[in-house]
């Protein structure tokens, strides 16, 4: 994965992000895993190849969940941007090496591995060993004795809304932006880790705008400002300028630019409000969004909300 791998791992190493991913994907939004109970686990394991030589293999991000000094579980996140048709064997190799170490040790614990797939094409490789070997002419009675190791793959660009809404950290911003594309509507959720979020969005989209704004946004955050995706995207401003410039050219007057900007701003605010209403958001959260993202005053926000409700 190269640079994408490094950037995603840097964000995922943060305990609050790691716990949020596990809680959202594995525990269906329940806050089972607490960040303070996570501890780094080794990412390197050793295996022997056919030539007898020892080789290293590496996980992406692995952490222990510990209680009272004892390991309860070990979680591993593997990042992929392209399908890997032998990912099942990689997983089996990683986990097999760890279980083998436990055989010689004094402490035992189960392993959970999740694959975060960031690619655009669908994941086609098999999700379990039985599916992988289904083309082989294996006797029917043999299948029940073949361990059916499974692969748990989450397509991070295509998570449905009911899954995305489980996230509480910066990961919610990332998966929403990737899933919604041009229809993305920024919310008033604060971006906590500007550097990591901007870099990962850049690596996944190729949009230099995320990098260009990063330093400015970090500076504003250090001054105590709340930074949201409204400040990052500014889509309504860009669209308004384009419409306004076109109006100005056609009419030959400067007022056309300002009219286009105001019209696009209103349309975009209406679109966001209608989306929030459809999702069942409260009136107060919608008013807060209009004031935060669109700089409406309280009266303007109430008027727009009433128009959309009629």
N, C-alpha and C positions, 0 to 999 in steps of 0.2 A: 504493500500500500504506500510505501514511501512517506512523503510529507503528510498526506492525509492520516496515515497511521500514527505518526508522532503527535499530530495536533489532537486527534480524537483521544489518544491515550492520556495526553496531558490534562484534558478536561475530565475524563473519567476517573483519573486518580484521586480527584477531590472527593473526600468521604461523603459530602452531602449530595454530590452528583451520582456517585456510585450507588448509594443507598436508594436514591430516587428512582434510578433505572430498575433496580431489583424490585422495589416495591410496586412500581407501575406495571412492569411486564410479568413478573413472577407471582406477586401477591395481589394482583388485580386492584391496585390502588390502596390497599390496606397498609398502614404504616407499621409493618412488622419489623423491618430492619432499621435500626437506629445508627446514624453515622458514627456515634461515639463507640459503638461496639465493633467497628471495622478496623482491622490491622493488616498491613501489607504482607502478602505471602510471596514466596519465591516464584519467579516467572521462568526460571531455567530448570530443565530436567535433562537427564542423561539417558541415552539409549545406545545399544550396540548394533551396528550394521552387519551385513552379511560378511564383510571382509574382516570382521572382528574388531574394527576400530570403534572407539567411543565417539559419539557426536552429541552436540547440545541441541535441544529444541526449546523454543520460547513461547510462552503464553503472552497475550497482550497485557491485560490487567487482571491480577488475581488478589483476592483479599479473604482473610479469615473473619468469620463472625465469632467473637469470643465472649464468654460470660464466666465471671469468677475465675479467670485465668485458664479456662478450658476452651478448646476449639469445638464449636457446635457444628459449623458448616464451613466449607470453603467454596467461594463463588469465583468464577472466571468469566470475563467478557472477552470475546474474540471479535475483532472488527474485520469486515470484508467489504471491498468495493467491487469485486468481481466474483462470480460464482466459482466455487472450488469443488470439483466433482469427487474429490477424495477427502473432503473435509471430515467425513465420518471417521476416517482412519487417523487423521490428525488428532481429533478429539480422543479417540480410543488410545492413541499413543500418549497424549498428555496425561489422561486420567490413569491409564495403566501404570505409568511410571510413579505417580503419586501414591497409588494404592500399594505398589510394591515396596515403597519406602515405609509405609505404615506397617507392612508385614514384619519388618525388622525393628519397628519402633515400639513405643509403649502407649501411644495415643492413636486412636482411630476416629475418623470422621468422614461423612459423605461429601461428595463433590457435585457441584452444579455448574454446567457450562452453558452460556447463552451466546449465540452468534448475532451480532448487530450488523446487519447487511445494509450498506449505504449505497449500493449500486442502483442504477435506473432500470435495467432490465429485470424481468422476473427471475427468481431463484428456481432453477430447474433441477439441480442435483437432488439425489434421494435424501429423504429425511430419516431413514432408518435402514439397518443392515438387510432386513428381509426384502425391502424394495430394491436395494442396490443389487442384490444377487438374484433377483426374480427371473432373469433371463437364463440363468444356469439351470440345467436339467437336474435339479436336486430332488431326490425321492420325497414324497409327501410327508412321510413320517419323520423325516430328518429335521423339518422346519422347527418343530417344537423344542428341539435340543440346540438350536442355533441362537445364541444370545442376540437379541434384537436391539442393539445399541441405537439410541435415538439422537437426532440433531434438532436443537431448538433454535430456529432461525426467525429473527424479527426484521422485516423489511422496513427500515427506519424512515424511508421516504414515503411510504404508503400506509402508515398506521391510520386506522379509522379514528374518527373524532372521539368515540367512546373510550378508546385506549389512550389517545393523546391527552385527554382531560385528566387522566390520573396523575400526570407528571406535575410536580410542584416546583421544580428547580429550573435553571436555565435551559434544561433539555426540552421543556415544553415549548419554548420559543423556537428552538431549532427544528423540532419535528413538525410544528405547525407551519413554519415557513416552507419546509420541503414538501409537505403534503398538499398545501393549498396553492403553491405556485403564484401565478399572476393574480389569483383571487384572494391572496393573503390579506387579512385585515389585522393590523397591529392592535394589540391591547395595551392596557396600562400596567402590565406586569414589568417589574423592574428587572433589568439585566444586572446580575451580580458580578459575573466574571467577563467583563467586556472583551479583554484580550483573547481569551479562549473561544468565546462565542463568535466573535468577528472572524477570527482566523479559520475556525472550522466551517463557517458558512462560506467563506471565500474558497476554501479548498473544495467544498462540495458543489459550488455553483459557478466558480470562476469569475464572479462579479467583484471587480477591484474596488467597487464602492465601499465594501465592508472594511477593506484595509485602509482606504483613504480617510475614512471618518474615525478610525480607531483612536488615534492620538488625541484628537479633539474631544471625543466622548470620554476618554479616560481622564483628561484634564478637568472636564466639567464634573465628573463623578467625584474626583478628589476634592472639589470645592463644595461638595455636599448636594449636588443636583441629583434628582432621580432620573435615570436614563432608561428609556423604554425603546421599543422598536419604532415608535412614532418618530423619534429623533433620528433613527437610523434610515428609515425608508424614505420618508417625506414624499410619498408617491403623489399625494394630492397636489403638492406644490409644483412638482415637475410637470404633471399633467396639466395643471392650470396655466403654467407658463406657456406650454406648447399651444393650448387653445387660445390663450390671450394674444400671443404673438401672431397667430394666424388671423384672428379677428382684426388686430391692428393693421396687418398688411392689407386685408380686404377693405377695410374702412378708411385706412390711412390716418387713424387717430390713436393716440397713446392710451385712451380710455379702454380700448379693446383688450389690452393686455390685462388690466386690472379686473375687467369684467369676466374674462375667461378664468382667471385665477379664483375669483370669488365663486363663480358657478361650479367649477370643478371641486372646490372645497366643500360646498354645500352638498353636491351629489355624492361625494365620497363619505361625508359624515352621515348622510341618509343611509348609504349602503351599509356602513358599520352598525348603525343603530338597528336597522332591520335584521341584520345577522344576529345581534345580541338578543333582540326580542324573540327571534325564532328559536334560539338556544335556551330561552327561558331565564335569561339574566334578569336580575332585579332592576327596578327603576333607578335606584341609587348608583348601582355599578355602571349603568349606561350613562347617567349624568356625569359621573366621575370621568368616564372615558372621553366624553365630548369636551369636557373642560381641560383634561390633561393632553389629549392627542391633537385637538383641533383649536385649543385656546378660546373656546366659547366661554362667555360669562354665564352665570347661573340662569339668567332669564332666557338667553339665547338657547341654552341647552334644553330648558324645559319646553320652549316653543317647538323646537325640532322634534323632541320626544313625543309631544302631543300630536304633531302632524303625522308621524310615522305610526302612531297607535290608531289613528282614525281610518 
